[in-house]
Amino acid sequence: MTIANGADFNLLDSGARVGHVRFGGGEIAIDKYDAASKTISGHFSASGKDETG
């Protein structure tokens, strides 16, 4: 999936939100989806800024 118009992502640590990033563009590749364990594996590349800029 190509991020053409931007995307928002929350950064989590042990389920707690520790940050937020706004990506201006990039790409997300999902390599594996496991519905039973509700996990997604893959990789991404993007340019973005966190809440502090």
C-alpha distance matrix in Angstrom:
0.0 3.8 6.5 9.2 11.8 11.9 11.4 14.3 14.7 18.1 19.6 21.6 24.6 26.2 24.7 26.1 24.1 25.0 22.8 20.1 17.7 16.2 13.4 13.9 10.9 8.8 5.8 5.2 6.2 8.3 11.4 13.8 14.4 18.2 19.3 22.9 22.3 19.4 17.4 13.9 13.8 11.3 10.9 9.5 10.9 11.7 14.9 16.5 19.8 21.4 24.0 26.7 24.9
3.8 0.0 3.8 5.9 9.1 9.5 10.2 13.5 14.6 18.2 19.8 22.4 25.5 27.5 26.1 27.0 24.5 25.1 22.5 19.5 16.5 14.5 11.3 11.0 7.7 6.0 4.4 6.3 8.5 11.4 14.4 17.1 17.9 21.6 22.8 26.3 25.5 22.5 20.3 16.8 16.5 13.6 12.2 9.7 9.8 9.7 12.4 14.2 17.7 19.8 22.5 24.9 22.7
6.5 3.8 0.0 3.8 6.0 5.7 6.7 10.3 12.0 15.7 17.6 20.5 23.8 26.1 24.5 24.9 22.2 22.6 19.7 16.5 13.4 11.0 8.0 7.6 5.0 5.0 5.5 7.4 10.7 13.2 16.6 19.0 19.4 22.8 23.7 27.1 26.0 22.8 20.8 17.5 17.5 14.9 13.2 10.1 9.7 8.2 10.2 11.3 14.5 16.7 19.1 21.6 19.4
9.2 5.9 3.8 0.0 3.8 5.8 8.5 12.2 14.7 18.4 20.6 23.7 27.1 29.5 27.7 27.9 24.9 25.2 22.1 18.6 15.4 12.4 9.5 7.5 5.4 7.1 8.5 11.0 14.1 16.7 20.0 22.4 22.8 26.3 27.0 30.5 29.5 26.2 24.4 21.2 21.2 18.6 16.7 13.6 12.5 10.5 11.5 12.5 15.6 18.2 20.3 22.6 20.0
11.8 9.1 6.0 3.8 0.0 3.8 7.0 10.4 13.6 17.2 19.8 23.0 26.5 29.0 27.0 26.7 23.5 24.0 20.7 17.0 14.1 10.7 8.8 6.7 6.7 9.5 11.3 13.2 16.6 18.8 22.4 24.4 24.2 27.5 27.8 31.2 30.2 26.6 25.2 22.3 22.8 20.6 18.8 15.6 14.6 12.0 12.2 12.0 14.5 16.8 18.3 20.7 18.4
11.9 9.5 5.7 5.8 3.8 0.0 3.8 7.0 10.1 13.7 16.1 19.5 23.0 25.6 23.7 23.3 20.0 20.3 16.9 13.3 10.4 7.0 5.2 4.4 5.5 8.2 10.3 11.8 15.5 17.6 21.2 23.0 22.9 25.9 26.4 29.6 28.1 24.7 23.0 20.4 20.8 18.7 16.8 13.4 12.6 9.6 9.7 8.9 11.2 13.2 14.8 17.4 15.3
11.4 10.2 6.7 8.5 7.0 3.8 0.0 3.8 6.7 10.3 13.0 16.1 19.7 22.2 20.0 19.8 16.7 17.3 14.3 10.7 8.4 5.9 5.2 6.9 7.7 9.2 10.4 10.6 14.2 15.6 19.3 20.7 20.2 23.0 23.3 26.3 24.8 21.3 19.8 17.4 18.2 16.6 15.1 12.2 12.2 9.8 10.5 9.2 11.1 12.1 13.7 16.8 15.4
14.3 13.5 10.3 12.2 10.4 7.0 3.8 0.0 3.8 6.9 10.0 13.0 16.7 19.2 17.0 16.4 13.1 13.8 10.8 7.3 5.9 4.6 6.3 9.0 10.6 11.9 13.0 12.6 16.0 16.9 20.4 21.4 20.5 22.9 23.0 25.7 23.8 20.3 19.0 17.2 18.2 17.2 15.9 13.3 13.7 11.4 11.7 9.4 10.1 9.9 11.0 14.4 13.9
14.7 14.6 12.0 14.7 13.6 10.1 6.7 3.8 0.0 3.8 6.5 9.5 13.1 15.6 13.6 13.3 10.3 11.1 8.6 5.8 5.3 6.5 7.8 11.4 12.4 12.7 13.1 11.9 14.9 15.3 18.6 19.2 18.5 20.5 20.9 23.2 20.9 17.7 16.1 14.6 15.6 15.0 13.8 11.8 12.8 11.3 12.2 10.1 10.6 9.6 11.1 14.5 14.5
18.1 18.2 15.7 18.4 17.2 13.7 10.3 6.9 3.8 0.0 3.8 6.3 10.0 12.5 10.4 9.6 6.5 7.6 5.9 4.4 6.4 8.9 11.0 14.6 16.0 16.1 16.5 14.9 17.5 17.4 20.3 20.5 19.4 20.8 21.1 22.9 20.2 17.3 15.9 15.3 16.4 16.5 15.7 14.3 15.5 14.3 14.8 12.4 12.0 9.8 10.6 14.0 14.9
19.6 19.8 17.6 20.6 19.8 16.1 13.0 10.0 6.5 3.8 0.0 3.8 6.9 10.1 9.1 8.3 5.7 5.6 4.8 5.7 7.5 10.9 12.5 16.3 17.4 17.0 17.2 15.5 17.8 17.7 20.1 20.3 19.6 20.8 21.6 23.0 19.9 17.5 15.7 15.2 15.7 15.8 14.8 13.9 15.1 14.5 15.1 13.0 12.4 9.8 11.2 13.9 15.1
21.6 22.4 20.5 23.7 23.0 19.5 16.1 13.0 9.5 6.3 3.8 0.0 3.8 6.4 5.5 5.2 4.5 5.5 7.1 8.9 11.2 14.5 16.2 19.9 20.8 20.1 19.9 17.6 19.3 18.5 20.4 20.0 19.1 19.5 20.2 21.0 17.7 15.7 14.2 14.6 15.4 16.4 16.2 16.1 17.8 17.7 18.6 16.7 16.1 13.4 14.3 16.8 18.5
24.6 25.5 23.8 27.1 26.5 23.0 19.7 16.7 13.1 10.0 6.9 3.8 0.0 3.8 5.3 5.3 6.5 6.5 9.3 11.9 14.2 17.8 19.3 23.1 23.9 23.0 22.6 20.3 21.6 20.6 22.0 21.4 20.6 20.6 21.5 21.7 18.2 17.0 15.3 16.2 16.7 18.0 17.8 18.2 20.0 20.2 21.1 19.4 18.5 15.7 16.5 18.5 20.5
26.2 27.5 26.1 29.5 29.0 25.6 22.2 19.2 15.6 12.5 10.1 6.4 3.8 0.0 3.8 5.6 8.5 9.6 12.7 15.1 17.5 20.9 22.4 26.2 26.7 25.6 24.8 22.1 23.0 21.4 22.4 21.1 20.0 19.3 20.0 19.6 16.0 15.3 14.3 16.0 16.8 18.9 19.5 20.4 22.6 23.2 24.4 22.8 22.2 19.3 20.0 22.1 24.2
24.7 26.1 24.5 27.7 27.0 23.7 20.0 17.0 13.6 10.4 9.1 5.5 5.3 3.8 0.0 3.8 6.6 9.1 11.7 13.5 16.2 19.3 21.0 24.8 25.5 24.7 23.9 21.1 22.2 20.5 22.1 20.7 19.0 18.5 18.5 18.5 15.2 13.8 13.4 15.1 16.7 18.8 19.5 20.1 22.4 22.6 23.9 22.0 21.4 18.5 18.9 21.5 23.5
26.1 27.0 24.9 27.9 26.7 23.3 19.8 16.4 13.3 9.6 8.3 5.2 5.3 5.6 3.8 0.0 3.8 6.2 9.2 11.6 14.9 18.1 20.4 24.1 25.3 25.0 24.8 22.5 24.1 22.9 24.7 23.7 22.2 22.0 22.0 22.2 18.9 17.3 16.8 18.1 19.5 21.1 21.2 21.2 23.0 22.7 23.3 21.0 19.7 16.5 16.3 18.7 21.2
24.1 24.5 22.2 24.9 23.5 20.0 16.7 13.1 10.3 6.5 5.7 4.5 6.5 8.5 6.6 3.8 0.0 3.8 5.8 7.9 11.4 14.5 17.1 20.7 22.2 22.3 22.5 20.6 22.7 22.0 24.3 23.8 22.4 22.8 22.9 23.7 20.6 18.4 17.6 18.2 19.5 20.4 20.1 19.4 20.8 20.0 20.2 17.6 16.2 13.0 12.6 15.4 17.6
25.0 25.1 22.6 25.2 24.0 20.3 17.3 13.8 11.1 7.6 5.6 5.5 6.5 9.6 9.1 6.2 3.8 0.0 3.8 7.3 10.5 14.0 16.6 20.1 21.8 21.9 22.6 21.1 23.4 23.1 25.3 25.2 24.4 25.0 25.5 26.3 23.1 21.1 19.7 19.9 20.5 21.0 20.1 19.2 20.1 19.1 18.9 16.3 14.4 10.9 10.8 12.8 15.3
22.8 22.5 19.7 22.1 20.7 16.9 14.3 10.8 8.6 5.9 4.8 7.1 9.3 12.7 11.7 9.2 5.8 3.8 0.0 3.8 6.9 10.4 13.1 16.6 18.6 19.0 20.1 19.1 21.9 22.1 24.6 25.0 24.4 25.5 26.1 27.4 24.4 22.0 20.4 20.0 20.5 20.4 18.9 17.4 17.8 16.3 15.7 12.8 10.8 7.3 7.3 9.9 11.9
20.1 19.5 16.5 18.6 17.0 13.3 10.7 7.3 5.8 4.4 5.7 8.9 11.9 15.1 13.5 11.6 7.9 7.3 3.8 0.0 3.8 6.9 9.9 13.2 15.4 16.3 17.6 16.9 20.0 20.6 23.5 24.1 23.4 25.0 25.5 27.3 24.6 21.7 20.2 19.2 19.9 19.4 17.9 15.8 16.0 14.0 13.4 10.2 8.7 5.8 6.2 9.6 10.7
17.7 16.5 13.4 15.4 14.1 10.4 8.4 5.9 5.3 6.4 7.5 11.2 14.2 17.5 16.2 14.9 11.4 10.5 6.9 3.8 0.0 3.8 6.3 9.7 11.8 12.8 14.5 14.5 17.9 19.0 22.1 23.3 23.0 25.1 25.9 28.1 25.5 22.6 20.6 19.0 19.2 18.0 15.9 13.3 12.9 10.5 9.6 6.5 5.7 4.4 6.6 9.6 9.3
16.2 14.5 11.0 12.4 10.7 7.0 5.9 4.6 6.5 8.9 10.9 14.5 17.8 20.9 19.3 18.1 14.5 14.0 10.4 6.9 3.8 0.0 3.8 6.5 9.2 11.1 13.3 14.0 17.7 19.3 22.6 24.1 23.8 26.3 26.9 29.4 27.2 24.0 22.2 20.2 20.5 19.0 16.8 13.7 12.8 9.7 8.6 5.5 5.6 6.4 8.1 10.9 9.6
13.4 11.3 8.0 9.5 8.8 5.2 5.2 6.3 7.8 11.0 12.5 16.2 19.3 22.4 21.0 20.4 17.1 16.6 13.1 9.9 6.3 3.8 0.0 3.8 5.6 7.3 9.9 11.2 15.0 17.1 20.4 22.3 22.6 25.4 26.4 29.2 27.1 24.0 21.8 19.3 19.2 17.0 14.5 11.0 9.7 6.3 5.7 4.1 6.7 8.8 11.4 13.6 11.6
13.9 11.0 7.6 7.5 6.7 4.4 6.9 9.0 11.4 14.6 16.3 19.9 23.1 26.2 24.8 24.1 20.7 20.1 16.6 13.2 9.7 6.5 3.8 0.0 3.8 7.2 10.5 12.7 16.5 19.1 22.3 24.6 25.0 28.1 29.0 32.0 30.3 27.0 24.9 22.1 21.9 19.4 16.8 13.1 11.1 7.5 6.1 5.6 8.3 11.3 13.5 15.3 12.5
10.9 7.7 5.0 5.4 6.7 5.5 7.7 10.6 12.4 16.0 17.4 20.8 23.9 26.7 25.5 25.3 22.2 21.8 18.6 15.4 11.8 9.2 5.6 3.8 0.0 3.8 7.2 10.1 13.6 16.5 19.7 22.3 23.0 26.4 27.5 30.7 29.1 26.0 23.7 20.5 20.0 17.1 14.5 10.8 8.7 5.7 6.1 7.5 11.0 13.9 16.6 18.4 15.7
8.8 6.0 5.0 7.1 9.5 8.2 9.2 11.9 12.7 16.1 17.0 20.1 23.0 25.6 24.7 25.0 22.3 21.9 19.0 16.3 12.8 11.1 7.3 7.2 3.8 0.0 3.8 7.1 10.3 13.6 16.4 19.3 20.4 23.9 25.4 28.5 27.0 24.1 21.5 18.1 17.1 13.9 11.1 7.5 5.5 4.0 6.5 8.9 12.7 15.2 18.4 20.2 17.7
5.8 4.4 5.5 8.5 11.3 10.3 10.4 13.0 13.1 16.5 17.2 19.9 22.6 24.8 23.9 24.8 22.5 22.6 20.1 17.6 14.5 13.3 9.9 10.5 7.2 3.8 0.0 3.8 6.6 10.0 12.8 15.8 17.1 20.7 22.4 25.6 24.2 21.5 18.8 15.2 14.1 10.9 8.5 5.6 5.5 6.3 9.7 11.9 15.5 17.5 20.7 22.8 20.7
5.2 6.3 7.4 11.0 13.2 11.8 10.6 12.6 11.9 14.9 15.5 17.6 20.3 22.1 21.1 22.5 20.6 21.1 19.1 16.9 14.5 14.0 11.2 12.7 10.1 7.1 3.8 0.0 3.8 6.5 9.6 12.2 13.4 16.9 18.7 21.8 20.4 17.8 15.0 11.4 10.5 7.6 6.1 4.4 6.7 8.3 11.9 13.5 16.7 18.0 21.0 23.4 21.9
6.2 8.5 10.7 14.1 16.6 15.5 14.2 16.0 14.9 17.5 17.8 19.3 21.6 23.0 22.2 24.1 22.7 23.4 21.9 20.0 17.9 17.7 15.0 16.5 13.6 10.3 6.6 3.8 0.0 3.8 6.2 9.3 11.1 14.8 17.0 20.0 19.0 16.8 13.9 10.1 8.6 5.5 5.5 6.1 9.0 11.5 15.2 17.1 20.3 21.4 24.4 26.8 25.4
8.3 11.4 13.2 16.7 18.8 17.6 15.6 16.9 15.3 17.4 17.7 18.5 20.6 21.4 20.5 22.9 22.0 23.1 22.1 20.6 19.0 19.3 17.1 19.1 16.5 13.6 10.0 6.5 3.8 0.0 3.8 5.8 7.3 11.0 13.2 16.3 15.4 13.3 10.6 6.8 6.0 4.4 6.7 8.6 12.0 14.5 18.1 19.5 22.3 22.8 25.6 28.3 27.3
11.4 14.4 16.6 20.0 22.4 21.2 19.3 20.4 18.6 20.3 20.1 20.4 22.0 22.4 22.1 24.7 24.3 25.3 24.6 23.5 22.1 22.6 20.4 22.3 19.7 16.4 12.8 9.6 6.2 3.8 0.0 3.8 7.1 10.3 13.3 15.8 15.1 13.9 11.0 7.7 5.6 4.7 7.7 10.6 14.0 17.0 20.7 22.3 25.2 25.6 28.5 31.0 30.2
13.8 17.1 19.0 22.4 24.4 23.0 20.7 21.4 19.2 20.5 20.3 20.0 21.4 21.1 20.7 23.7 23.8 25.2 25.0 24.1 23.3 24.1 22.3 24.6 22.3 19.3 15.8 12.2 9.3 5.8 3.8 0.0 3.8 6.6 9.8 12.1 11.6 10.8 8.2 5.8 5.1 6.6 10.3 13.3 17.0 19.7 23.3 24.5 27.0 27.0 29.6 32.3 31.8
14.4 17.9 19.4 22.8 24.2 22.9 20.2 20.5 18.5 19.4 19.6 19.1 20.6 20.0 19.0 22.2 22.4 24.4 24.4 23.4 23.0 23.8 22.6 25.0 23.0 20.4 17.1 13.4 11.1 7.3 7.1 3.8 0.0 3.8 6.2 9.1 9.0 7.6 6.0 4.6 6.4 8.9 12.5 15.0 18.7 21.0 24.4 25.1 27.3 27.0 29.2 32.2 32.0
18.2 21.6 22.8 26.3 27.5 25.9 23.0 22.9 20.5 20.8 20.8 19.5 20.6 19.3 18.5 22.0 22.8 25.0 25.5 25.0 25.1 26.3 25.4 28.1 26.4 23.9 20.7 16.9 14.8 11.0 10.3 6.6 3.8 0.0 3.8 5.5 5.7 5.7 5.3 6.4 8.5 11.7 15.4 18.1 21.9 24.1 27.4 27.8 29.7 29.0 31.0 34.1 34.2
19.3 22.8 23.7 27.0 27.8 26.4 23.3 23.0 20.9 21.1 21.6 20.2 21.5 20.0 18.5 22.0 22.9 25.5 26.1 25.5 25.9 26.9 26.4 29.0 27.5 25.4 22.4 18.7 17.0 13.2 13.3 9.8 6.2 3.8 0.0 3.8 5.6 4.7 6.8 8.5 11.5 14.6 18.1 20.4 24.1 25.9 29.1 29.1 30.8 29.9 31.6 34.8 35.1
22.9 26.3 27.1 30.5 31.2 29.6 26.3 25.7 23.2 22.9 23.0 21.0 21.7 19.6 18.5 22.2 23.7 26.3 27.4 27.3 28.1 29.4 29.2 32.0 30.7 28.5 25.6 21.8 20.0 16.3 15.8 12.1 9.1 5.5 3.8 0.0 3.8 5.6 8.0 10.8 13.4 16.9 20.4 23.0 26.7 28.6 31.7 31.7 33.1 31.9 33.4 36.6 37.2
22.3 25.5 26.0 29.5 30.2 28.1 24.8 23.8 20.9 20.2 19.9 17.7 18.2 16.0 15.2 18.9 20.6 23.1 24.4 24.6 25.5 27.2 27.1 30.3 29.1 27.0 24.2 20.4 19.0 15.4 15.1 11.6 9.0 5.7 5.6 3.8 0.0 3.8 5.5 9.0 11.5 15.2 18.5 21.0 24.7 26.6 29.5 29.3 30.6 29.1 30.7 33.7 34.5
19.4 22.5 22.8 26.2 26.6 24.7 21.3 20.3 17.7 17.3 17.5 15.7 17.0 15.3 13.8 17.3 18.4 21.1 22.0 21.7 22.6 24.0 24.0 27.0 26.0 24.1 21.5 17.8 16.8 13.3 13.9 10.8 7.6 5.7 4.7 5.6 3.8 0.0 3.8 7.0 10.3 13.7 16.7 18.8 22.4 23.9 26.8 26.4 27.7 26.4 27.9 31.1 31.7
17.4 20.3 20.8 24.4 25.2 23.0 19.8 19.0 16.1 15.9 15.7 14.2 15.3 14.3 13.4 16.8 17.6 19.7 20.4 20.2 20.6 22.2 21.8 24.9 23.7 21.5 18.8 15.0 13.9 10.6 11.0 8.2 6.0 5.3 6.8 8.0 5.5 3.8 0.0 3.8 6.7 10.1 13.2 15.5 19.2 21.0 24.0 24.0 25.5 24.4 26.2 29.2 29.6
13.9 16.8 17.5 21.2 22.3 20.4 17.4 17.2 14.6 15.3 15.2 14.6 16.2 16.0 15.1 18.1 18.2 19.9 20.0 19.2 19.0 20.2 19.3 22.1 20.5 18.1 15.2 11.4 10.1 6.8 7.7 5.8 4.6 6.4 8.5 10.8 9.0 7.0 3.8 0.0 3.8 6.7 9.9 12.2 15.9 17.9 21.2 21.5 23.4 22.8 25.1 28.0 28.0
13.8 16.5 17.5 21.2 22.8 20.8 18.2 18.2 15.6 16.4 15.7 15.4 16.7 16.8 16.7 19.5 19.5 20.5 20.5 19.9 19.2 20.5 19.2 21.9 20.0 17.1 14.1 10.5 8.6 6.0 5.6 5.1 6.4 8.5 11.5 13.4 11.5 10.3 6.7 3.8 0.0 3.8 7.2 10.3 14.0 16.6 20.0 20.9 23.0 22.7 25.4 27.9 27.6
11.3 13.6 14.9 18.6 20.6 18.7 16.6 17.2 15.0 16.5 15.8 16.4 18.0 18.9 18.8 21.1 20.4 21.0 20.4 19.4 18.0 19.0 17.0 19.4 17.1 13.9 10.9 7.6 5.5 4.4 4.7 6.6 8.9 11.7 14.6 16.9 15.2 13.7 10.1 6.7 3.8 0.0 3.8 7.1 10.7 13.6 17.2 18.5 21.1 21.4 24.4 26.7 26.0
10.9 12.2 13.2 16.7 18.8 16.8 15.1 15.9 13.8 15.7 14.8 16.2 17.8 19.5 19.5 21.2 20.1 20.1 18.9 17.9 15.9 16.8 14.5 16.8 14.5 11.1 8.5 6.1 5.5 6.7 7.7 10.3 12.5 15.4 18.1 20.4 18.5 16.7 13.2 9.9 7.2 3.8 0.0 3.8 7.1 10.3 13.8 15.5 18.3 18.9 22.2 24.2 23.2
9.5 9.7 10.1 13.6 15.6 13.4 12.2 13.3 11.8 14.3 13.9 16.1 18.2 20.4 20.1 21.2 19.4 19.2 17.4 15.8 13.3 13.7 11.0 13.1 10.8 7.5 5.6 4.4 6.1 8.6 10.6 13.3 15.0 18.1 20.4 23.0 21.0 18.8 15.5 12.2 10.3 7.1 3.8 0.0 3.8 6.6 10.2 12.1 15.1 16.2 19.6 21.5 20.1
10.9 9.8 9.7 12.5 14.6 12.6 12.2 13.7 12.8 15.5 15.1 17.8 20.0 22.6 22.4 23.0 20.8 20.1 17.8 16.0 12.9 12.8 9.7 11.1 8.7 5.5 5.5 6.7 9.0 12.0 14.0 17.0 18.7 21.9 24.1 26.7 24.7 22.4 19.2 15.9 14.0 10.7 7.1 3.8 0.0 3.8 7.2 9.9 13.2 15.0 18.6 20.1 18.2
11.7 9.7 8.2 10.5 12.0 9.6 9.8 11.4 11.3 14.3 14.5 17.7 20.2 23.2 22.6 22.7 20.0 19.1 16.3 14.0 10.5 9.7 6.3 7.5 5.7 4.0 6.3 8.3 11.5 14.5 17.0 19.7 21.0 24.1 25.9 28.6 26.6 23.9 21.0 17.9 16.6 13.6 10.3 6.6 3.8 0.0 3.8 6.4 10.0 12.4 15.8 17.3 15.1
14.9 12.4 10.2 11.5 12.2 9.7 10.5 11.7 12.2 14.8 15.1 18.6 21.1 24.4 23.9 23.3 20.2 18.9 15.7 13.4 9.6 8.6 5.7 6.1 6.1 6.5 9.7 11.9 15.2 18.1 20.7 23.3 24.4 27.4 29.1 31.7 29.5 26.8 24.0 21.2 20.0 17.2 13.8 10.2 7.2 3.8 0.0 3.8 7.3 10.4 13.8 14.7 12.0
16.5 14.2 11.3 12.5 12.0 8.9 9.2 9.4 10.1 12.4 13.0 16.7 19.4 22.8 22.0 21.0 17.6 16.3 12.8 10.2 6.5 5.5 4.1 5.6 7.5 8.9 11.9 13.5 17.1 19.5 22.3 24.5 25.1 27.8 29.1 31.7 29.3 26.4 24.0 21.5 20.9 18.5 15.5 12.1 9.9 6.4 3.8 0.0 3.8 6.9 10.1 11.3 8.8
19.8 17.7 14.5 15.6 14.5 11.2 11.1 10.1 10.6 12.0 12.4 16.1 18.5 22.2 21.4 19.7 16.2 14.4 10.8 8.7 5.7 5.6 6.7 8.3 11.0 12.7 15.5 16.7 20.3 22.3 25.2 27.0 27.3 29.7 30.8 33.1 30.6 27.7 25.5 23.4 23.0 21.1 18.3 15.1 13.2 10.0 7.3 3.8 0.0 3.8 6.7 7.5 5.2
21.4 19.8 16.7 18.2 16.8 13.2 12.1 9.9 9.6 9.8 9.8 13.4 15.7 19.3 18.5 16.5 13.0 10.9 7.3 5.8 4.4 6.4 8.8 11.3 13.9 15.2 17.5 18.0 21.4 22.8 25.6 27.0 27.0 29.0 29.9 31.9 29.1 26.4 24.4 22.8 22.7 21.4 18.9 16.2 15.0 12.4 10.4 6.9 3.8 0.0 3.8 5.5 5.3
24.0 22.5 19.1 20.3 18.3 14.8 13.7 11.0 11.1 10.6 11.2 14.3 16.5 20.0 18.9 16.3 12.6 10.8 7.3 6.2 6.6 8.1 11.4 13.5 16.6 18.4 20.7 21.0 24.4 25.6 28.5 29.6 29.2 31.0 31.6 33.4 30.7 27.9 26.2 25.1 25.4 24.4 22.2 19.6 18.6 15.8 13.8 10.1 6.7 3.8 0.0 3.8 5.5
26.7 24.9 21.6 22.6 20.7 17.4 16.8 14.4 14.5 14.0 13.9 16.8 18.5 22.1 21.5 18.7 15.4 12.8 9.9 9.6 9.6 10.9 13.6 15.3 18.4 20.2 22.8 23.4 26.8 28.3 31.0 32.3 32.2 34.1 34.8 36.6 33.7 31.1 29.2 28.0 27.9 26.7 24.2 21.5 20.1 17.3 14.7 11.3 7.5 5.5 3.8 0.0 3.8
24.9 22.7 19.4 20.0 18.4 15.3 15.4 13.9 14.5 14.9 15.1 18.5 20.5 24.2 23.5 21.2 17.6 15.3 11.9 10.7 9.3 9.6 11.6 12.5 15.7 17.7 20.7 21.9 25.4 27.3 30.2 31.8 32.0 34.2 35.1 37.2 34.5 31.7 29.6 28.0 27.6 26.0 23.2 20.1 18.2 15.1 12.0 8.8 5.2 5.3 5.5 3.8 0.0
